[in-house]
Amino acid sequence: MFFKRSGFYVLFFLFFSFTAQAQVDYAVGNIRIVVEDYNGAISLYRKITPIANKSEIEKNEETQNNIRIEGYKGAAGTKFGALPESSYVVPHDDSKDFYWEPLLDAGRYTSNSAYYVLLDTGIYKLNRSAAISISSSVDTINNTVSIIYDIKDKIEVVVDMHVFASSSDLFCDSIRVEITMQNLSKKRSRVALKGVFDTCLGENTKAHFSSATTKAINSEMFFDAMADEKWICSQNSIASIKFLLSGNTITSPQNVIMSNKDVFASQLWIPNVKTGRRFDSLFSYNNSALSIIWSPFYLDFDKTATVRFYITTAEQGDNPSELFTNMADLGISNEVKKDATQIIDADYVSRLLARINQLKQNPSKADAEEIKYLTTEVENILQQMGQ
């Protein structure tokens, strides 16, 4: 009996030791990224410097950049949104000079933040499971956190989060998010990507969200284009996070939706949304979240496609940067397009035309979504050629 109980306690200890670890815990400048080993969830934090301490910290600006914290092991069940002060071990500063504010719900059992991938008719939530393996790493030279979600023999999704400063006079305050999908199946597949972000900053303010043209969004909203709205911001008096979703180097989403977080937990790729409905559900009150859905595309075996957007942050009521939503912000004319994704690939054009010709000869093989995709691709190429 003693051995059985001892075995139970050992398993109990190992279980909680495992689930309490952060697979990656990386901080640089004003940004902290945590990838939890428990389920591969990504949490984002902004460094907050109390106003009373700012003048003293500014005297030591050179020591405030390039801070890295990794391998935190806390008490079992500790939520990253409520870490004890002892976890913020900064060798060159007193922990009271700043603290980390969660930009999204960081609770292990309450957060709905996740990426989803649509592969043909199957929808996969990218978290740890029997079907999905997860690995993560940090490139400290390039300030990049990478998370790989691998669905064996189906698809690999790599999320690269590069931390940088939106202005030369600031410490790192922004993240370039690039998500690359590689088709591992032995066939040509229809692929799409969705991100759900369980925002929390605006839930106790006058506005859950705002955009470039809408100052306050306090009920369900559905956008099918972001050319005018440009970005979605969630903020309070302590911190703010802004998702940049329109610009010369940004992959334009198909839909951007704000709703109660439980709506996004449904099995529908595009959930049922009622514009104007409150951010309430049977299980949560005044609890909003943001979903970004990118257009589906067709991917041949072993080929890749990448989606890109940016996240900017700020503290103490300041507005996050809108860098990249307007190329004038970079001092570059909108007519000059430097993004490598806009270079016309002759081989790709050849394959595109061959596929169009194949469908013309075999109309029965034509798929409405594929025709729409091919048409859009042709229009984009003609636009890049100035025709």
Secondary structure, 3 states (H helix, E strand, C coil): CHHHHHHHHHHHHHHHHHHCEEEEEEEECCEEEEEECCCCCEEEEEEECCHHHHHHHHCCHHHCCCCCCCCCECCCCCCHHHCCHHHCCCCCCCHHHCEEEECECCCCCCCCCEEEEEECCEEEECCCCCCEEEEEEEECCCCEEEEEEEECCCEEEEEEEEEECCCCCCCCCEEEEEEEEEECCCCCEEEEEEEEECECCCCCCCCCEEECCCCCECCCEEECCCCCCCEEEEECCCEEEEEECCCCCCCCCCEEEEEEHHHHHCCCCCCCCCCCCCCCCCCCCCCEEEEEECCCEEECCCCEEEEEEEEEEEECCCCCCCCCCCHHHHCCCCCCCCCHHHCCCHHHHHHHHHHHHHHHHCHHHCCHHHHHHHHHHHHHHHHHCCC
